[in-house]
């Protein structure tokens, strides 16, 4: 009997182990929504996934799953706001969303749909993290709390050009002032070239490349105080400063009936005209993310012979550098241990490294500690633009949705018919006056890291 009883012990222990495994809860599968498309090229699903716009972020999610054993379902959509609102209204929001529009953060804080992250993201635990955190005061709150983590930042005050343009003008000495940029534009025209690569298409938000132009000109022409007032709804669209920013853009790029092509061209296609045997354009005003479009669908393909110079100052001598940026910000819409682990992971160096490697060192954050990790050349220079000047967030990203939509529409109409400017600015002021002040997000510009 004793021998038989002892023989049963391994079986009983194995059964107990199986029961324990059966009883242990499995991590929930997380749902994540962001704006990056998963449409890529290649013969296999892995190749298409890797070459897609979302490829670098998917590599980060894969690294998270490998470490945590928590699976993630990713949904890429151009209209994150609509998908997110639909999920919230149905009571089934994603666990985590990456918001390309900063004002959405405020909208969801006010509605109570976004969870604070104060106990998930602690700056004292991670060097350089503080600049990545977005704090807002909740309704009926007495102090600001952390609701967003900036996981990607894009330098926008940049003008790109092909360094080896055949048979055409080359930017031998980047313009240091606006007057020099105008002179370069006219020189290209005199040589028979088309100076600017213009593409306004970006469904469902066509027109935003033009808003970037106007924001950038206003920032450099009138300074960050006027820019911040305007971004927060305190500066009239019909004011002299804002009106002249539109006019400066129109005079530089040549708006009017001949501008039909930019209205029909996507923003990520326009700049490729620089790389033909006979370039169809020579300068592209775009954010740092555009380099991936220049590369095509192969993330391992080295960037073409492209370079950039910062948007120049309007004064006779350059002052302290000031640049416009945009951000992709993570928010938590379902509070769970798994969601918290993902957001904590996204704030760390392991996520930044995975993102850099998968993007060919063309992924950047506001974390100043990450700067030295970039190799010499284009990646290091882009990273330096984010640490050596004052950074002002994209104004239209901080405006209420109705104001931003009206801004996009006005850009398209002005590009087609500049004589409408006065009417368009009046209409924009009407939208501004009908928008509650509590709907605006007036985030301050960021000083260079100390």
Buried (B, 14 or more C-beta within 10 A) or exposed (E): EEEEEEEEEEEEEEEEEEEEEEEEEEBBEBBBBBBBEBEBEBEEEEBBBBBBBBBBBBBBBBBBBEEBEBBBEBBBBBEBBEBBBEBBEEEEBBBBBBBBBBBBBBBBBBEEBBBBBEEBBBBEEBEBBBBBBBBBBBEEEEEEBBBBBBBBBBBBBBBBBBBEBEEBBEBEEBBBBBBEBBEBBEEBEEEEBBBBBBBBBBEEBBBBBBBBBBBBBBBBBBBBEBBBBBBBBEBBBBBEBBBBBBBBBBEBBBBEEEBEEBBEBBBBEBBBBBBEEEBBBBBBBBBBBBBBBBBEBBBEEEBBEBBBBBBBBBEEEEEEBBBBBBBBBBBBBBEBEBBBBBBBBBBBBBBBBBBBBBBBBBBBBBBBBBBEBBEEEBBBBBBEBBBBBBBBBBBBBBBBBEBBBBBBBBBBBBBBBBEEBEEBBEBBBEBBEEBEEEBBBBBEBBEEBE
